[in-house]
């Protein structure tokens, strides 16, 4: 029982740490990988300045910030995934130990 409580504390600490890292990185604005280039194609800058330019509505670069509900759902799913993987790992360790112990018992007899 003591090992189970310790494992829950470790899993909880890992989830809290991961959630803090994700939330910290989510608040930083996105930056483009390369600088924005001028929208001049197929000609020199002088040729494009003589043409009448029509203003084009461009989408505003708004970083996508997940909602609070989505963050909570992601944290719950993370806890569920870590719990299932931990349970499977514990089950494999118990089965491996039982096989090993049975093999040792049979070898001694």
Secondary structure, 3 states (H helix, E strand, C coil): CHHHHHHHHHHHHHHHHHHHHHHHHHCCCCCCCCCCCCCCCCCCHHHHHHCCCCCCCCCCCCCCCCCHHHHHHHHHHHHHHHHHHHHHHHHHHHHHHHHHHHHHHHHHC
